[in-house]
Amino acid sequence: MGIVVVTGTGTEIGKTVVTAGLAALAWAQGRSVAVVKPAQTGLAPGEPGDAQEAARLAGDVAAVELARFPEPLAPATAARRAGAEPMRPERAAAAAAELAERYDLVLVEGAGGLLVRFDDDGGTLADVAGLLDAPVLIVASAGLGTLNATALTAEALRARRLEPLGVVIGSWPAEPDLASRCNLADLPQTAGVPLLGAVPEGAGALPAEEFRAQAVHWLAPQLGGDWAGPGAGGPGPVR
């Protein structure tokens, strides 16, 4: 996997922590890694963004932020309100492709969900993935409503002839409810892609060294970890 695009079924569901976990595993294997955030919103200049946070947790990883807009809105809206040039999918794809010539793994983390607009012409993260011909990892929430949102995301990818790599639960609760436990079995069937991990809630607050040591247990072998699925040392399905 030279380039992987990381999207989500919504916002604030753990994309950055999952991206950091992927980066940490690759770095631990001796691979060079770059994390790219095409459009960061909701932060003032100088505040650490998602790419910087992923790099902090993951290790000696390059953090590349292509554009920043201060208001916590969709990138197209935030750019328009700031009177700034929006992020174009072509620019994001070109930057990722250039980094892929220098790094073993490039992780492109979107903003919000797959079809959140980067510009007023309708460009999205799906367009970036299409230009790169890159697999897309879906980060989903654990609880009620995630089956529909994840299935819609996977369907949108397939409609664009893009490859959904799999699903990772971005924040697995310490005390999962019935819906969350049932979703472990239902997510792969509903979305038609494998469940490739579950990151425990609060993982992003761990000290960086502990995060790196634990990340291998959160992600499946396809992503470089040793997570063997529900009931095998990780979260288990409902009985």
N, C-alpha and C positions, 0 to 999 in steps of 0.2 A: 504494500500500500504506500505509494509515493505521496498521494494527496488524498485526504479524507475530509469531506464536508460534514460538519456537525450541526444539525438542526434540532428543533424541538417542536413539541405540540403546542407550545405557548411560551410565555415569558416566566422567569423566576422558577424554573423547574429543575435546574441543575446542569445546564449546558456547560457552563464554565468549569465546574468541578469535574464533570465527565471528561471534558477536553484536557484538563490538567492530569487526570488519571491516565489517559491515553499517552500523553506526553511523558509522564513519569515512567511508564513501563518501557517505552521506546528508549528513553534516555538511559535507563538502567541496563538495557541490552547493548549499550554502546552506540546507539544511533543518534545522529544529530537531528534536532527537531526545531521547527519554527511554528509558532501559533499566530494565526492571522485573524484579526478582527476587522472586517471591511468597514463597518460603521458602528461606532460606539456612541450611544446616546445617553443623556441624563447625567453627564458628569462635566464639571468645570475643568478648564485647563489645569494640568498639574496633578489632578486626582488620578490614582491608579485605576486603569480600566480592566476589562475582562481579560485581555491578552496578558497584561502585566500580572494579574492575579494568578492566571494559569501557570505562567512562568515561575512565579514565586513558589508555588506549591510543587511544581514538577522538577525543578533542578536547573541545570545549565541549559536553558531553553530560550531561543530568541522570541521576543514578543514584538509583533508588528501590528500597529494600529494605523489604518489607512485614512480614516476620517473620524472626526468627533463633533458632535452637536450637543449643546448644553441641555436642551429640554428632554425629559423622559418620554419621548414619543416615537412613533415609527420613523425610521431614518428619512424617508421622503418628506414627511410632515415636519420633522425637526430641521431638516436642511432648508426647507422653504421658509419656515418661520425665522430662521437665523440669517436668511439672505445669503446662504452659502451654496456653493456648487455641490450637488448631490453625489453620492457614490454611485457610479455606473457599474453594472455587472462586468462589462468588458475590462474596466480598470482593475477590479478585484481579481478577476481571473488571470489577467496578465501578471499581476503582482505575485499571485500564488504560483503560477507557472515558473516565474523567474526564481523564486525561492526554492522551488523543487529541483532546480539545477545545482543548488548549493547545499541543500539539506536532504537527509534521508527520508524524513517525514515532514509533511506540511499539513497542519490541521487548520481548517477554515471554519471559524465559529460564527454562525449567523446571529441576527438580532431578532428575538421573538421567534415566531414560527416560520415555516418554509416560504410562505407566500406574502410575508410582510414586504411592503414596497421599499426599495432603495431609492427610486426616483419617480418622477411624475409620469414617466413613460411606461411604468408598470414593471420595471426590472426587479427581480427578486433573487433570493439565494438559489432558487431552483435554476435560474438562468446561469448563475455562476457555476453551479455543478455541471450543467449541460455544456458550457463552454470548456470546462476542464475534463469532461467525461470522467468524473470522479464519483466513487461510491459515497453514499450519504448515510450517516448514522443518525438514527432518530432517538432523541432523549425524551422520555415520557414521564408523566407523573404516575404515582402508584395507585391512587384511589379512584373513586367513583367519577365516571366521565372520561377516563383515559382510553377506554376501548374505542369509542367513537372517534376521538381526536387523533389517536394513533392510526386507526384504519384510514381516516381521511388523508392523513399525511402520506402514508404509504401509497394510497391510490393516486394522489396527486403526483408523486414521483413516477409511478409506473405510466401514468398518462403522458408523461414527458420522456418516456423511455430512459429513465434514470434508475440506477440500481440502489434499492434500499438494502443497506448492509445488514441491518438488524436494529434491535431496540435495546436501550439501556434505561433502567429506571433511575432517574437522577437524584431521588431522595427517598430512600426506603425508610419508613417510620420505625422508630424503636418499638412501638406498640401498634402494629398494623391492624386495621379493622378488617371486617369480613370481606369487603369489596377488594381491598388491597391484596389480601391473600388469594382470593379467587382470580384476580387479574394476572397473577403469575402464570397460571395455566392458560388463561383465556387470551392474553395479549398475543402470543405467537400465532394462535389460530385465527384471531380476528384480523391481525395485520398481515399475516402471511409471511412473516419474517422471524428469524430466531430471536429469542431473548438472550442478550449477550452480557448481562450483568445487572447489578443493583448496588448503587452507592448509598451507604447509610447516611441518614440525615445528620447534618452537622459536620460532615467530613471536611468541608472547606475551612472549618475553624480549628482543625488539628494543626499542631506544629508541622512545619514543612517536612522535617525528617520522618515524622511518624506517618504523615500522609503518603510519602513515597514508599515506606515500608509496607503499608497496608493496602495500597492500590492494587497490588497483584491479586488480592483476594476478592476484589469487587468486579473484575472484568473477566470475561471468558477467554479461553485459549486463542480464539480467532482474533482477539484484540491484544494478545500478549500476556494475559493473566492466567490464573488457575481456577477461577470461579467455575464450578461444575454444574451450576444450575440449581433450581429450587430443591431443597431437601438434602443438598450435598455440601453441607457446611455453610450455606448461605440461607437466605430466606426460604421458607418452605411453603408449599401450597396448603390450602385448607384441607382438613381431613373430614 
